[in-house]
Amino acid sequence: LKPRGSRRPAAGPRIVGGTPRAPMPRTTGRWLLFAAALWGLAALLQCTWRDAFAGGRPEHLARRRAVSLAAGGAPAAAVRRVLVPIAQDSEEIETACITDVLVRAGAEVTVASVEPELQVRMSRGLKIVADTLIGDCAGQEWDAIVLPGGMPGAERLADCGALTALLKEQGEARRLIAAVCASPAVVLAEHGLLDERATCYPADKFKKFVAANCQGWWDSPVVVDRKVITSQGPGTSLQFALKLVEVLYGKAKAEELAGQLLTKTVLT
């Protein structure tokens, strides 16, 4: 028997294959385990960091798009750029309908003042602050230029040289031009921008002027003739705006918006 309190002598060097090998201190083993854990954590963080901040690189965007399409997704519709010129005494219901519905559809709508200042007093006293002045819109490409009506606002639109130049450039490029109320007669007919058929506010003087500058005036809420869309007035402006959405984004989108707006307007 060993005396109580005696300790076992420390083990001597282990011999493996004839070569003595000192035992590994416990602290060294712990440090190795700790270092391995740190290395693994660093690798994980590096991967997460790279994935989080490389999302804007082309290869990551392509990968995301491929995953989306593989899952049955589709690329988003192109954003349409629409210019809505306004003048003092332009019609506010028509202006609001045009801009509101097109923005809901996803269009980038720019309201441009033909006056020297951005704030414009509309036909019934409502004041609208435009996004820009019409002179700043030159040299840009627009998917559509849409004119509200109202008198004498339409006359002020017709008298604006910068707007006339934009409209003629739009017509020559066969891009969409649209107008409602008095503007088909006072602006488009005046500058030779109508095609074969058109409508406008059904006052005799406007109807005769439209008929004299195309193949006839049509008694219809909205008339689509090639790249020119015309409409009659405030009461038809919602249908007019939805027709613009249909031409720019497709009938399904126009019907979707009509449902959201709770309108019984029939798209034809």
C-alpha positions in Angstrom: 0.0 0.0 0.0 1.1 3.5 -0.8 1.2 6.0 1.9 -1.9 8.3 2.1 -1.2 11.6 0.5 1.5 10.3 -1.8 1.3 11.3 -5.5 1.8 9.3 -8.6 5.1 10.1 -10.2 4.8 12.0 -13.4 4.9 9.8 -16.5 8.1 9.8 -18.4 8.4 10.3 -22.1 6.3 8.0 -24.2 8.2 5.9 -26.8 6.5 5.4 -30.1 8.5 3.6 -32.8 11.6 4.0 -30.8 11.4 7.8 -30.7 10.6 9.5 -27.4 7.7 12.1 -27.7 6.9 14.5 -24.9 3.2 14.7 -23.9 1.3 17.8 -25.3 0.6 20.3 -22.5 -3.1 20.8 -21.9 -2.9 24.6 -22.5 -1.4 24.0 -26.0 -4.3 21.8 -27.0 -6.8 24.3 -25.8 -5.2 27.1 -27.8 -5.2 24.9 -30.9 -8.9 24.2 -30.5 -9.6 27.9 -29.9 -7.6 28.9 -33.0 -9.5 26.4 -35.1 -12.8 27.8 -33.9 -11.7 31.3 -34.7 -10.6 30.3 -38.2 -14.0 28.7 -38.9 -15.8 31.8 -37.6 -13.7 34.1 -39.7 -14.4 32.0 -42.8 -18.1 32.1 -42.1 -18.1 35.9 -41.6 -16.1 36.5 -44.7 -18.6 34.5 -46.8 -21.6 36.3 -45.3 -20.0 39.7 -45.7 -19.1 39.1 -49.3 -22.6 37.9 -50.1 -24.2 40.8 -48.4 -22.2 43.5 -50.1 -21.6 42.0 -53.5 -25.3 42.1 -54.4 -24.8 44.9 -56.9 -22.1 43.2 -58.9 -23.2 42.0 -62.4 -22.6 38.3 -61.7 -24.8 38.5 -58.6 -27.5 40.4 -60.4 -27.4 37.8 -63.2 -27.7 35.0 -60.7 -30.6 36.6 -58.9 -32.4 37.2 -62.3 -31.7 33.6 -63.3 -33.2 32.3 -60.0 -36.2 34.5 -60.5 -36.9 33.4 -64.0 -36.3 29.8 -63.0 -39.0 30.2 -60.4 -41.4 31.4 -63.0 -40.8 35.2 -62.6 -40.4 37.7 -65.4 -38.4 40.9 -65.9 -40.2 44.0 -64.8 -41.9 46.1 -67.5 -39.8 49.0 -68.8 -40.5 52.3 -67.1 -42.3 54.7 -69.6 -41.3 58.4 -69.5 -44.3 60.6 -70.0 -44.3 64.4 -70.3 -47.4 66.3 -69.2 -47.2 70.1 -70.1 -49.4 72.5 -68.2 -50.2 76.2 -68.6 -52.1 78.8 -66.7 -55.8 77.8 -67.0 -55.2 74.2 -67.9 -58.0 71.9 -66.8 -57.2 70.4 -63.4 -59.4 67.3 -63.5 -57.8 66.1 -66.7 -54.3 66.9 -65.4 -54.9 65.0 -62.2 -56.5 62.0 -64.0 -53.6 61.7 -66.5 -50.8 62.0 -64.0 -52.4 59.9 -61.2 -53.3 56.9 -63.4 -50.0 56.8 -65.3 -48.1 57.0 -62.0 -50.2 54.1 -60.7 -49.2 52.1 -63.8 -45.5 52.7 -63.1 -44.7 55.5 -65.5 -42.2 58.2 -64.8 -44.4 61.3 -65.2 -42.9 64.8 -65.5 -45.2 67.7 -65.2 -43.7 70.7 -67.1 -44.8 74.3 -66.9 -44.9 76.4 -70.0 -45.0 79.5 -67.9 -42.0 81.3 -66.5 -42.5 79.9 -63.1 -43.2 76.4 -61.7 -46.4 77.2 -59.8 -49.4 77.3 -62.2 -52.9 78.4 -61.5 -55.3 76.0 -63.2 -58.7 76.8 -64.7 -60.7 76.6 -61.5 -58.1 78.2 -59.2 -56.2 75.1 -58.1 -52.5 75.7 -57.9 -50.1 73.0 -59.1 -46.4 73.1 -58.7 -44.8 71.6 -61.8 -41.7 69.4 -61.7 -39.7 71.5 -64.2 -40.0 74.1 -66.9 -40.7 73.1 -70.4 -37.4 74.5 -71.7 -35.6 71.9 -69.6 -37.3 69.0 -71.4 -35.7 69.6 -74.7 -33.2 67.0 -76.0 -34.9 64.2 -74.0 -36.8 61.2 -75.4 -40.4 60.8 -74.2 -42.5 57.7 -74.6 -45.6 59.9 -74.6 -46.4 63.6 -74.5 -49.9 64.1 -73.0 -51.8 67.5 -73.1 -54.7 68.4 -70.8 -57.3 70.8 -72.1 -59.0 73.8 -70.6 -59.4 77.2 -72.0 -57.5 79.4 -72.4 -54.9 77.0 -71.1 -54.9 75.1 -74.4 -54.1 78.3 -76.3 -51.2 79.0 -74.0 -49.9 75.5 -74.7 -50.3 76.1 -78.5 -48.4 79.4 -78.2 -45.4 77.8 -76.5 -42.5 77.5 -79.0 -40.6 75.0 -76.9 -43.6 72.7 -76.5 -44.4 73.0 -80.3 -40.8 71.9 -81.1 -41.1 68.9 -78.7 -44.4 67.8 -80.2 -43.2 68.0 -83.8 -40.1 66.0 -82.8 -42.3 63.5 -81.1 -44.5 63.2 -84.2 -41.6 62.8 -86.6 -40.2 60.0 -84.4 -43.7 58.3 -84.4 -43.8 58.3 -80.7 -47.1 58.7 -78.8 -48.9 62.1 -78.6 -52.2 62.5 -76.7 -54.6 65.3 -75.9 -58.0 65.8 -74.3 -60.7 68.5 -74.4 -59.8 71.6 -76.3 -56.2 70.6 -76.9 -56.8 68.2 -79.9 -58.2 71.2 -81.8 -56.3 74.1 -80.4 -52.9 72.5 -80.2 -52.7 69.3 -82.3 -54.8 70.5 -85.2 -53.3 73.9 -85.2 -49.8 72.4 -85.6 -50.7 69.7 -88.1 -50.2 66.8 -85.7 -53.5 64.9 -86.1 -53.6 61.7 -88.2 -56.8 60.5 -89.8 -59.4 60.5 -87.0 -59.7 62.5 -83.8 -62.2 63.8 -81.2 -62.2 66.8 -78.9 -64.5 68.7 -76.6 -67.8 68.7 -78.6 -68.2 72.5 -79.1 -68.9 73.3 -82.7 -65.9 75.5 -83.2 -63.5 72.8 -82.0 -65.3 70.0 -83.9 -65.1 72.0 -87.2 -61.4 72.8 -86.7 -60.6 69.2 -86.0 -62.6 68.0 -89.0 -60.8 70.5 -91.2 -57.4 69.2 -90.2 -58.0 65.4 -90.5 -60.4 63.1 -92.1 -63.2 63.8 -89.6 -64.3 64.4 -86.1 -65.5 61.3 -84.2 -68.1 61.4 -81.5 -66.3 58.9 -79.2 -65.0 59.3 -75.6 -61.5 58.2 -76.8 -60.1 57.9 -80.3 -56.9 56.0 -81.0 -55.4 56.7 -84.5 -51.9 55.3 -84.9 -49.7 57.2 -82.6 -52.2 59.9 -81.7 -54.8 59.5 -78.9 -57.6 62.1 -78.3 -60.4 62.5 -75.9 -63.4 64.8 -75.2 -63.2 66.3 -71.7 -63.1 66.0 -67.9 -65.8 63.3 -67.9 -63.8 61.1 -70.3 -60.4 61.8 -68.8 -60.3 58.6 -66.7 -61.1 56.4 -69.7 -58.5 58.5 -71.6 -55.9 57.8 -69.0 -56.6 54.1 -68.9 -56.3 53.9 -72.7 -52.9 55.5 -72.3 -51.9 52.8 -69.8 -53.2 50.1 -72.3 -51.1 51.5 -75.1 -48.0 51.9 -73.0 -48.3 48.8 -70.7 -50.9 46.5 -72.2 -54.6 45.8 -71.7 -54.1 43.6 -68.7 -52.4 46.4 -66.7 -55.2 48.8 -67.7 -57.9 46.4 -66.6 -56.0 45.8 -63.3 -56.0 49.5 -62.6 -59.6 50.0 -63.7 -60.5 47.4 -61.0 -58.4 49.1 -58.4 -60.0 52.4 -59.2 -63.5 50.9 -58.9 -64.5 52.3 -62.3 -67.0 50.7 -64.7 -65.2 52.3 -67.6 -65.2 49.8 -70.5 -61.9 49.5 -72.3 -62.5 49.0 -76.0 
